[in-house]
Amino acid sequence: MTRIFRRTKTFVSGKLWPILDSIVKHHQDPATKRRILSNTELKILETIEKEGAIRTDHLRKILKLEAKDSNSKFHRSLRNLESYALIVGAEDPHPEKHLHANIWQTWDARTHEAKVRDSLSYGEALAKLLVKTVDACVLAREDQIQRWFEWSSDMQAAMKQALQDGAIQKLDRYVISSKL
């Protein structure tokens, strides 16, 4: 589960991992990370990278973000990291009583067993993900697509390419799956 689609918890099929991997790799670039992530987000990501897998409460403790006034900043930072798929959370299968905590891992740690690496460029990966998303939606308003992904500024070029390739089609204000 991740928050790459409209910042909501979304199941991402393992079949999409090679496509997402190219996008995640783009966002893992140090220059890109510095441009898109806050200092808190960078500290959280570095801690998760160092720990391997860590439960939310332990992460907060290590980062000294346990105070109530840190709640919104901490959770906003986690959601932002998830929206770029830099981290992936799974509910703790053995939680302490009344504790519903996620266990956080980096994208690389979570997908290490599925090291099927496509050699897609960032733009190609965006276009393929857009096509797969439109296929799942069947019909989508064109003006809504830019709201789907956090990296939406790059999605215009991907949509143009997918339309040129015939992978998706445009009908009035809508984008539809070519599988129709």
N, C-alpha and C positions, 0 to 999 in steps of 0.2 A: 504494500500500500504506500502511496505517495500522494503528494498534493500538486502534481504538475499540471493537472487540468482544473482550471478555475479555482485553484487553491482549496479544493475540497478533497477529502480522502477518496482516492481512486485506486482500484485494483489495476495493476499493470501486468499484463500477460508476459510471460517469459519470452514469447515470440517478439515482443517489442524491445527487449533489452538491447539487442545489437544496434537498433536505431537510436534508442535513448543514450547508449554508451557514447556515441559520437558527440551528442549534445552535451552530456555531462563532462566529457573530456574538454570540450571547448570552455565550459564554465570553470573547470579546474585550473585553467591557465592562471598563473599568479597575477598577471596584469589584469585579466578579466575579473578575478576574485576581488582584487583591491578596488576595482571600479564598481562592482555590484553589491558587495557585502559590507556591512558595518563592522566596527571593531568587535562588538559583542558577537556577531555572527562568525567572524574569523576565529575568535577565541573558542567558541563552541565547536566549530569544525576541527580546529587543531586538537582540542581535547578528545573528541570522538576518534580522530585519526590515531592519536596516541594510545587510547584505552582499548580500541578495537570494537567493543560493544559495551554500552553503558546505559544503565537505567536512568530515567529522567531525574529522579530524586538525587541520585549519586552525582550526576552531571552538575546539578545546581549546587550541591555541596562543594564539589571541587572548585567550581567557578565563584564560590561565595556569593551566589545569587538567590539565597534562600529567603530573604526578606520579602514581605508582601509587596513592597513598592517596586520590586524587581519582576513581579509576576508577568505583567503585560509585555514588558521589554523582552523577557526571556522567551515566552511563548511565541511572540511575534517573530523573534529571531529564528526559532525552530521552524516555524511555518515557512519563512522565507528560504531557509536552507532546503527544506523539502520541496519547495516550488521549483527549485533549480535541480532537484533530484541529487543534490550533493550528499544528503543524508536520507536514510530510509528508516522508518520506525515500525516496530512490531510490538503488539501488546505482550507484556510479560506473561508467559504461560503459567508461572507459579508466583503470583503476586502475594504480598503480605496482606493480611486482612484489611479490607476497605481501601486498598491502595490500587489504583488503576494507572499504572505507569507503563510507558513505552520503553522498549530497549532500542537504543539508537545505534546505527552503524553507518559507515560511509557507503556510498554507492559501490565502490570497488570491493569492500569487504562483503557486502551483501550478495554481489553477483560473481564472486570469485570462482564459483563452481561452473558458471555458465560463461566461460571466457571465449565465447563465440564473438570475435571482434570483426565487425564489418569495417572495411576501409572507406567508409563514407565521409565525405567532407561535411562540415557543419551545415552548410546550405542544403546538401542532398538529404541529410538526416532530418532537417526541419520539414522539407517537402514530403518525405516519406511518412513522417509522423502526422503531418496535416492530412495526407490522403487516408491514412488508417483511421484517423479521428473522424473525418467526414464519412468514410465508409460505415463507421459505427453509428454515426448520427443519421445517416441517409440524407438528411436535408438540414441545412443550416443557413441562417441569415448571414450574409457576407460581413455586415458591420459588427457582428458579434464575435467573429473569429479572432479579432485582435485582443479580445478579453480572455481567451481561453488559456493562454500560456504567459508566464511571466516574461519570457523573452519575445514578446509579441512584436517588438519593433523590427525584428528580423523575419517575421512571418509574411510580410507583404511580398518580399522577393520569392519566398518559398511558394506562396499561393500563385504568383504569376507563373513560376516554372511548372507547377502541377497543372495549371490550366493549359499552358502551351503543350505539355506532354500528353494531354488528354486524360490524365489520371483522375481529375475531377472536372466537373462541368459547371458552368454558370447559367442560371436561369433567372432572369430579372434580377432581383435583389438577393437571390439565394445561390448557394453553392451546393451541388448535389453529387452524390457518389456516381462515378462512371459505371458502377456495376448495375445501375438501374436499367 
